[in-house]
């Protein structure tokens, strides 16, 4: 169960490098613009049941984005986790700040609705590894991001690499691939869908966590969005299901 927990931590932290438009896991190439900020407050409740052991994980993530230039952003992500594990004999609970992330997004190409971006990032071992709140070491990664806009549609593709320096017996070099689509349903309301797969960090496993997600984003005004979504695991390696909700404020 310890190894399963470590795998879940890495999988949960992996999307943190992306910091997409919530509830999407897949990021887009959009940036804030020079001197502008964006504050995101996101929550995710995940449920996992395997071999009689149930694990419920609640993540509350705060992400602050600042536009260094019109096409370069820097993002600071601070996650807080609540983890409850229950089996036939006992129940354990842990909570606290998990591993903090710092990312840089650079949109280097944009023409006729097609744009490309690179996003390097690191996570710092600020979470308590012994309490299952962090990976226990610094990790780093790089995402290649593509966005294609064809109004009212937009599509996003992410291809990513992560160097996992976990101290447990796990794969060190991990890949990620995901695809997302969004469509404007009515004024100020978008429907979103997302599918993706990440390499399983557990060396003994050849089953890679795969998910599908659906949700919406509603713009209350030009500065404030709210969102909600449901993410389901498509195999045993992924969390059974997750409920997501968030708020985004631009200033």
The 8 nearest C-alpha neighbors of each residue, nearest first, counted from 0:
[[1, 3, 2, 4, 52, 5, 49, 50],
 [2, 0, 4, 3, 5, 6, 131, 167],
 [1, 3, 5, 4, 0, 6, 201, 167],
 [4, 2, 0, 6, 1, 5, 7, 201],
 [3, 5, 7, 1, 2, 6, 0, 8],
 [6, 4, 8, 2, 7, 3, 9, 1],
 [5, 7, 3, 9, 4, 8, 200, 10],
 [6, 8, 10, 4, 5, 9, 11, 3],
 [9, 7, 5, 11, 6, 10, 12, 4],
 [8, 10, 12, 6, 11, 7, 13, 5],
 [11, 9, 7, 13, 8, 12, 6, 14],
 [10, 12, 8, 9, 13, 7, 14, 15],
 [11, 13, 15, 9, 10, 14, 8, 16],
 [12, 14, 10, 15, 11, 16, 9, 17],
 [15, 13, 17, 16, 12, 24, 11, 18],
 [14, 16, 12, 13, 17, 18, 100, 11],
 [17, 15, 14, 18, 13, 120, 102, 100],
 [16, 18, 14, 15, 19, 26, 25, 24],
 [19, 17, 15, 16, 26, 14, 20, 24],
 [18, 20, 26, 17, 24, 25, 21, 23],
 [19, 21, 23, 22, 26, 18, 27, 24],
 [22, 20, 23, 19, 245, 226, 24, 41],
 [21, 23, 228, 227, 20, 243, 226, 24],
 [24, 22, 21, 25, 20, 19, 193, 26],
 [23, 25, 19, 14, 26, 22, 17, 21],
 [26, 24, 23, 19, 179, 177, 157, 178],
 [27, 25, 19, 17, 24, 20, 18, 157],
 [26, 28, 29, 155, 146, 144, 19, 145],
 [29, 27, 116, 146, 106, 144, 115, 145],
 [30, 28, 27, 31, 106, 70, 146, 26],
 [31, 29, 70, 32, 72, 28, 71, 66],
 [32, 30, 66, 35, 36, 33, 72, 69],
 [33, 31, 69, 66, 35, 30, 68, 34],
 [32, 34, 68, 66, 69, 67, 35, 31],
 [33, 35, 66, 67, 32, 65, 36, 68],
 [36, 34, 66, 33, 32, 31, 65, 250],
 [37, 35, 65, 250, 64, 249, 66, 31],
 [36, 38, 249, 64, 248, 63, 250, 39],
 [37, 39, 63, 248, 247, 62, 249, 64],
 [40, 38, 247, 62, 61, 246, 41, 248],
 [41, 39, 61, 246, 245, 60, 247, 62],
 [42, 40, 245, 60, 59, 244, 39, 246],
 [41, 43, 59, 244, 58, 243, 245, 60],
 [44, 42, 243, 58, 242, 57, 45, 241],
 [43, 45, 57, 242, 241, 56, 58, 243],
 [46, 44, 241, 56, 55, 240, 57, 43],
 [45, 47, 55, 240, 239, 54, 241, 238],
 [46, 48, 54, 239, 238, 53, 55, 49],
 [49, 47, 53, 52, 54, 51, 46, 50],
 [48, 50, 52, 51, 53, 47, 235, 54],
 [51, 49, 52, 48, 53, 86, 0, 47],
 [50, 52, 49, 86, 53, 48, 87, 85],
 [53, 51, 86, 49, 50, 48, 85, 54],
 [54, 52, 48, 85, 47, 84, 86, 49],
 [55, 53, 84, 47, 83, 46, 48, 85],
 [54, 56, 46, 83, 45, 82, 47, 84],
 [57, 55, 82, 45, 81, 44, 83, 54],
 [56, 58, 44, 81, 43, 80, 45, 82],
 [59, 57, 80, 43, 42, 79, 60, 44],
 [60, 58, 42, 79, 78, 41, 80, 43],
 [61, 59, 78, 41, 77, 40, 79, 58],
 [60, 62, 40, 77, 39, 76, 78, 41],
 [63, 61, 76, 39, 75, 38, 77, 60],
 [62, 64, 38, 75, 74, 37, 39, 76],
 [65, 63, 74, 37, 36, 73, 38, 75],
 [64, 66, 36, 73, 72, 35, 67, 74],
 [65, 67, 72, 33, 32, 34, 31, 35],
 [66, 68, 33, 72, 71, 65, 34, 73],
 [69, 67, 33, 71, 66, 70, 32, 72],
 [68, 70, 32, 33, 71, 66, 31, 30],
 [69, 71, 106, 68, 30, 105, 32, 72],
 [72, 70, 105, 68, 104, 67, 66, 69],
 [73, 71, 66, 104, 65, 67, 103, 30],
 [72, 74, 103, 65, 64, 102, 104, 66],
 [75, 73, 64, 102, 63, 101, 103, 76],
 [74, 76, 101, 63, 62, 100, 64, 102],
 [75, 77, 62, 100, 99, 61, 101, 78],
 [76, 78, 99, 61, 60, 62, 100, 75],
 [79, 77, 60, 97, 59, 96, 61, 76],
 [78, 80, 96, 59, 97, 95, 58, 60],
 [81, 79, 58, 94, 95, 57, 96, 97],
 [80, 82, 94, 57, 56, 93, 58, 83],
 [81, 83, 56, 93, 92, 55, 94, 80],
 [84, 82, 92, 55, 54, 91, 56, 85],
 [85, 83, 54, 91, 90, 53, 92, 55],
 [84, 86, 90, 53, 52, 89, 54, 91],
 [85, 87, 52, 88, 89, 51, 53, 90],
 [88, 86, 89, 85, 51, 52, 90, 53],
 [87, 89, 86, 90, 85, 52, 91, 51],
 [90, 88, 86, 85, 87, 91, 84, 52],
 [89, 91, 85, 84, 86, 92, 83, 88],
 [92, 90, 84, 83, 85, 89, 93, 82],
 [93, 91, 83, 82, 84, 90, 94, 81],
 [94, 92, 82, 81, 130, 83, 91, 95],
 [93, 95, 81, 80, 82, 92, 132, 96],
 [94, 96, 79, 80, 97, 132, 81, 93],
 [95, 97, 79, 126, 78, 80, 98, 125],
 [96, 98, 126, 132, 133, 78, 79, 125],
 [97, 99, 125, 126, 124, 123, 133, 122],
 [100, 98, 77, 123, 122, 76, 125, 97],
 [101, 99, 122, 76, 121, 75, 123, 98],
 [102, 100, 75, 121, 120, 74, 76, 122],
 [103, 101, 120, 74, 73, 119, 121, 100],
 [102, 104, 73, 118, 119, 72, 74, 120],
 [105, 103, 118, 72, 71, 117, 73, 106],
 [106, 104, 71, 116, 117, 70, 107, 118],
 [107, 105, 116, 70, 115, 108, 28, 71],
 [106, 108, 116, 105, 115, 109, 70, 117],
 [109, 107, 115, 114, 106, 110, 116, 113],
 [108, 110, 114, 113, 115, 112, 107, 111],
 [109, 111, 113, 112, 114, 108, 115, 147],
 [112, 110, 113, 109, 114, 148, 147, 149],
 [111, 113, 148, 147, 110, 114, 149, 109],
 [114, 112, 147, 110, 111, 109, 146, 148],
 [113, 115, 109, 108, 146, 145, 110, 28],
 [114, 116, 145, 108, 144, 106, 107, 28],
 [117, 115, 106, 144, 105, 28, 107, 143],
 [116, 118, 143, 105, 142, 104, 144, 106],
 [117, 119, 104, 142, 103, 141, 105, 120],
 [120, 118, 141, 103, 140, 102, 142, 117],
 [119, 121, 102, 140, 101, 139, 16, 103],
 [120, 122, 139, 101, 138, 100, 140, 102],
 [121, 123, 100, 138, 99, 137, 98, 139],
 [122, 124, 137, 99, 98, 125, 100, 121],
 [125, 123, 136, 98, 135, 137, 126, 133],
 [124, 126, 98, 123, 97, 99, 127, 133],
 [127, 125, 97, 133, 98, 132, 124, 96],
 [126, 128, 132, 130, 133, 129, 131, 125],
 [127, 129, 133, 131, 135, 130, 132, 134],
 [130, 128, 131, 127, 132, 133, 135, 126],
 [129, 131, 128, 127, 132, 93, 94, 133],
 [132, 130, 128, 129, 133, 127, 5, 4],
 [133, 131, 126, 127, 97, 128, 130, 80],
 [134, 132, 126, 128, 97, 98, 135, 127],
 [133, 135, 165, 136, 128, 124, 9, 8],
 [136, 134, 128, 124, 133, 165, 166, 127],
 [135, 137, 124, 134, 165, 164, 138, 123],
 [138, 136, 123, 124, 122, 164, 139, 121],
 [139, 137, 122, 163, 121, 162, 164, 136],
 [138, 140, 121, 162, 120, 161, 122, 137],
 [141, 139, 161, 160, 120, 119, 162, 121],
 [140, 142, 119, 160, 118, 159, 120, 161],
 [143, 141, 159, 118, 158, 117, 144, 119],
 [142, 144, 117, 158, 157, 116, 159, 118],
 [145, 143, 157, 116, 115, 156, 117, 142],
 [146, 144, 115, 156, 155, 114, 28, 116],
 [145, 147, 155, 114, 154, 113, 27, 28],
 [148, 146, 113, 154, 112, 153, 155, 149],
 [149, 147, 153, 112, 150, 152, 154, 113],
 [150, 148, 152, 153, 151, 147, 112, 154],
 [151, 149, 152, 148, 153, 182, 183, 112],
 [150, 152, 183, 182, 149, 153, 148, 181],
 [153, 151, 182, 150, 149, 181, 148, 154],
 [154, 152, 148, 181, 147, 180, 149, 182],
 [153, 155, 180, 147, 146, 179, 148, 181],
 [154, 156, 146, 179, 145, 27, 178, 180],
 [155, 157, 178, 145, 144, 177, 179, 146],
 [158, 156, 144, 177, 176, 143, 25, 159],
 [159, 157, 176, 143, 142, 175, 144, 156],
 [160, 158, 142, 175, 174, 141, 143, 157],
 [159, 161, 174, 140, 141, 173, 175, 142],
 [160, 162, 140, 173, 139, 172, 163, 174],
 [161, 163, 172, 139, 171, 138, 140, 173],
 [162, 164, 171, 138, 165, 161, 172, 170],
 [165, 163, 136, 138, 171, 166, 162, 137],
 [166, 164, 167, 163, 134, 136, 135, 169],
 [165, 167, 164, 168, 135, 136, 134, 169],
 [168, 166, 165, 169, 2, 5, 164, 134],
 [167, 169, 166, 202, 170, 201, 165, 2],
 [168, 170, 201, 202, 200, 167, 171, 165],
 [171, 169, 200, 202, 172, 201, 173, 163],
 [170, 172, 163, 162, 164, 169, 173, 200],
 [171, 173, 162, 170, 161, 163, 174, 160],
 [172, 174, 161, 198, 160, 162, 171, 200],
 [175, 173, 160, 198, 159, 197, 161, 172],
 [174, 176, 197, 159, 158, 196, 160, 198],
 [177, 175, 158, 196, 157, 195, 159, 197],
 [178, 176, 195, 157, 194, 156, 25, 196],
 [177, 179, 156, 194, 155, 193, 195, 25],
 [180, 178, 193, 155, 192, 154, 25, 194],
 [181, 179, 154, 192, 153, 191, 155, 193],
 [180, 182, 191, 153, 190, 152, 189, 192],
 [181, 183, 152, 189, 151, 190, 184, 153],
 [182, 184, 189, 151, 185, 188, 190, 152],
 [185, 183, 189, 188, 182, 190, 186, 187],
 [186, 184, 188, 183, 187, 189, 182, 190],
 [185, 187, 188, 184, 183, 189, 218, 217],
 [186, 188, 218, 217, 185, 189, 219, 183],
 [189, 187, 217, 185, 186, 184, 216, 183],
 [190, 188, 183, 216, 182, 215, 184, 181],
 [189, 191, 215, 182, 181, 214, 184, 183],
 [192, 190, 181, 214, 215, 213, 180, 189],
 [191, 193, 213, 180, 212, 179, 181, 214],
 [192, 194, 179, 212, 211, 178, 213, 23],
 [195, 193, 211, 178, 210, 177, 212, 179],
 [196, 194, 177, 210, 176, 209, 178, 211],
 [195, 197, 209, 176, 208, 175, 177, 210],
 [198, 196, 175, 208, 174, 207, 199, 176],
 [199, 197, 207, 174, 173, 200, 175, 208],
 [198, 200, 207, 201, 208, 197, 206, 204],
 [201, 199, 170, 169, 6, 202, 198, 173],
 [202, 200, 169, 199, 203, 204, 170, 6],
 [203, 201, 169, 170, 204, 200, 168, 199],
 [202, 204, 201, 205, 169, 200, 199, 170],
 [205, 203, 206, 202, 201, 199, 207, 200],
 [204, 206, 207, 203, 199, 202, 201, 198],
 [207, 205, 204, 236, 208, 199, 234, 235],
 [206, 208, 199, 198, 197, 236, 205, 209],
 [209, 207, 237, 236, 197, 196, 199, 234],
 [210, 208, 196, 233, 195, 237, 232, 207],
 [211, 209, 232, 233, 195, 231, 194, 196],
 [210, 212, 194, 231, 193, 230, 232, 195],
 [213, 211, 230, 193, 192, 229, 194, 231],
 [214, 212, 192, 228, 229, 191, 193, 230],
 [215, 213, 228, 191, 227, 190, 229, 192],
 [214, 216, 190, 189, 191, 226, 227, 228],
 [215, 217, 226, 189, 188, 225, 190, 218],
 [216, 218, 188, 225, 224, 187, 226, 219],
 [219, 217, 224, 187, 220, 223, 225, 188],
 [218, 220, 223, 224, 217, 221, 187, 225],
 [221, 219, 218, 222, 223, 224, 187, 217],
 [222, 220, 223, 218, 219, 224, 249, 248],
 [221, 223, 249, 220, 248, 250, 224, 219],
 [222, 224, 248, 220, 219, 247, 218, 221],
 [225, 223, 218, 247, 217, 219, 246, 248],
 [226, 224, 246, 217, 245, 216, 247, 218],
 [227, 225, 216, 245, 244, 215, 217, 22],
 [228, 226, 244, 243, 214, 215, 22, 245],
 [227, 229, 214, 243, 213, 22, 242, 244],
 [228, 230, 242, 212, 213, 241, 243, 214],
 [231, 229, 212, 241, 240, 211, 242, 213],
 [232, 230, 240, 211, 210, 239, 212, 233],
 [231, 233, 210, 237, 239, 238, 234, 240],
 [232, 234, 210, 209, 231, 237, 211, 235],
 [235, 233, 236, 232, 237, 209, 208, 206],
 [236, 234, 237, 233, 232, 238, 239, 208],
 [235, 237, 208, 234, 207, 206, 238, 209],
 [238, 236, 208, 232, 235, 234, 209, 239],
 [237, 239, 47, 232, 240, 46, 45, 236],
 [240, 238, 232, 47, 46, 231, 237, 241],
 [239, 241, 231, 238, 230, 46, 45, 232],
 [242, 240, 45, 230, 44, 229, 46, 231],
 [241, 243, 229, 44, 43, 228, 230, 45],
 [242, 244, 43, 228, 227, 42, 229, 22],
 [245, 243, 227, 42, 226, 41, 228, 43],
 [246, 244, 41, 226, 40, 225, 42, 227],
 [245, 247, 225, 40, 224, 39, 41, 226],
 [246, 248, 39, 224, 223, 38, 225, 40],
 [249, 247, 223, 38, 222, 37, 39, 224],
 [250, 248, 37, 222, 36, 38, 223, 247],
 [249, 36, 35, 37, 248, 222, 38, 223]]
